[in-house]
Amino acid sequence: MAKKNLKSPKNFINRELSWLEFNDRVLQQGLCENLPLSERLKFLAITSSNFDEFFMIRVAGLMQQRSAGIRKKDISGLTPAQQLTKISEKAHEMVARQSRAINEVLTLCEDAGLRILRSDQWSSEHGNYLARYFSNDIFGVLTPLALTELKPIPQLPGRRLNVALTCVSRKNNHEEKAIIVIPVPDSFGRFVRIPGEDDVCLAPLEEVIADNVEKLVPNSHILSVDYFRLTKDADVEIQEDEASDLLNTIEQAMLERRRRKAVRLEISVNANPYLKSWLLNWLELRNEDVYEIDTLIDAKCLMPLAFSGPVSVDKIPDWPPQQPYDLIDSHDIFETLSDHDVLLFHPYESFEPVVDLINKAADDPSVVAIKQTLYRTSGDSPIIRALERAAESRKEVTVLVELKARFDEERNINWARRLEDAGCHVIYGIAGLKTHAKALLIIRREEGRIKRYVHLSTGNYNDSTAKLYSDIGMMTTNSRIASDVAAFFNLLTGYSETIAFSNLIIAPTDMRQKFIDMIEREIEVSTPDRPGLIMAKTNSLEHPDIIKALYRASQAGVKIQLNVRGICCLRPGVKGLSENITVTSIVDRFLEHARIFYFGNGGNEEVYLSSADWMRRNLDKRLELLFPVRTDSLRRRLVNILKIFFADNTQTHILKSNGKYKPVEKKGKCVRAQENFYKTICEAVQHEKRGKLRFRPQTSPKKS
């Protein structure tokens, strides 16, 4: 059979449509009747949060291209305008399903003792209480903006709910319509608690404002009161100049986001036609950019309801993080790492050992230096505090703070300034590249010699998200890996000559070609009797070179199993092209974030972990790390983890060749990967602890 043209657009799925399919899988969790109400609320909120970022970045970028007249097609053969049309069709259909699901779930919440009372459900007592609350607490904070009267029209912030009044005013002896907008303040929370009820009763804040607008604009003739929300372009390109102040550049880019064009208008269903028309004209949007919402606008407001109040009682059982298996009976982390490598599988295993390692390094007089990359970290980060403490105790502390971590810029600027004030050497990476690698190097003086301790990970140094994201880290004192990590930090701090790494693989210089070489090697060692095997778990697969290499491997008979959480531009199951490739995706209680890569290599198995996805941005435009797992026991554990992911028949969807996903068939025993991991780790820890018990015979008491 003649081999297919690997470059044909028919062989690739559009990136944006693939992402929408991922968010659809998140939405389906919110639609799932078998899940507790708290989980459904959570996933419905996540769907909205995902949409926000998608429109702010991906849709905004496509709209910029369309405005510039760019007609260049992507790898799937679609122009920016064609992509925007397809995105709008899919997103509108999803938003309609999401709205119906929200109304359904909120109705079910009433049986659990949580009632969201809309204004048409308020009793006179409710109305009186809320009117007093409005007068006493809200009134003085609000600022009505007469948009049709003010020149220039003031900027409205993105992702902020607004109450819109369509009014009639008399000018020059004739009536004119006017629009007054009242931004809903964020400081109050989205709901107002109504006291004196057996159930928890909440009123939406925007409806409390709407019901009392005559107090704000007493002389206006109000025709209608509606709600809307803007999503603005946040795809701001940061122009790095070696002579400029990067901190100031980032701050200016953050300010520029507030002045960017709108890319989406969410508005209450059946809103006043004049309001809708005026907003479209002012914002320069098209009808396809308008999303009429038949429920609460901005479903992120549902997230707090999922974790507090009556609905949270019915939540799924907690899975508290366990002590890491490789650290059982560890009393000194430095002694333990000198004895053996440690694998950490979060959030099933606690992230605390990572925090403890940095804390101990900060306070240990034998530690002379700490070097670390920080991409995203938590709001009140114990890691930042430890690094500050280490610098104040005159240790050499070098921290790369990635200021260009999108939407975390402000937080990272604050961390950078705090660390500098404490005496840390703070660097901002290499111009033109984001540093996405996750690395920690601790240098300790032991018995007159220097010893290096390393932590590498697939996820961020964020103690908060480490409880929600599934990631894998490795601690080691392997001298070759430690030497490579030290060289990597020298690269970051300006020693930019070519460095030969013995174990680490770096993007953007070597990683893409390394992956392609390993895929090609699998082709070479594959035979009909013993076909090659590639297993990979990643968040996204979009890089055309990687996809084409996988197609070549499939054509050569290599078996390829891919677990891709989100975007996948590879089209599996196409005869003569990808019939040996399967692609699955898991959406469950934890966000799948680990990147694991396995190559059978003719029986000489190799396993790698990485901070990078198989995407152009990761392999070509970021500083990333790919690191091997050499220890046999850790490698076997990772292979088993991969096999369990591919055995999941409960939370898995399988990608079909048409770009659509369908739930995998539940054959045989039910396997839920995340539940399996947690139970297995709990059982292993308990078994290991029992095995460590030492029974000593009791001796007879001594005679007096």
ABEGO torsion letter per residue (X at the ends): XBBBBAABAAABBBAAAAAAAAAAAAAAAAABAABBAAAAAAAAAAAAAAAAAAAAAAAAAAAAAAAAGBABBBAAGBBAAAAAAAAAAAAAAAAAAAAAAAAAAAAAAAAAGBBBBBAAABBAAAAAAAAAAAAAAAAAABBBBBAAABOBBBBBBBGBBBBBBBBBBBBGGBBBBBBBBBBBBAAAEABBBBBGBABBBBBBAAAAAAAAAAAABAABBBABBBBBBBBBBABBBBBBBAABBAAAAAAAAAAAAAABBBABBBBBBGBBAAAAAAAAAAAGBBAAABBBBABBBGAAAAAAAAABEAAAAABBBBBBBBBBAAABGBABAAAAAAABBBBBBOAABBAAAAAAAAAAAAABAABABBBBBBABBBABBAAAAAAAAAAAAGBBBBBBBBAABBGAAAAAAAAAAAAAAAGBBBBAEBBGBBBABBBBBBBBBBGGBBBBBBBBBABBBBAAAAAABBBBBBBBABAAAAAAAAAAAAAAAGBABBBBBAABBBOAAAAAAAAAAAAAAAAAABBAABBBBBBBBBABBABAAAAAAAAAAAAAGBBBBBBBABBBABBBGBBGAAAABBBBBBBBABBBABBBBBBAGGGBBBBBBBABBBBAAAAAABBBBBBBBABAAAAAAAAAAAAAAAABAAABBBBBAAGBBBBBBBBEBBBBAAAAAAAAAAAAAAAAAAAABBBBBBBBBBBX
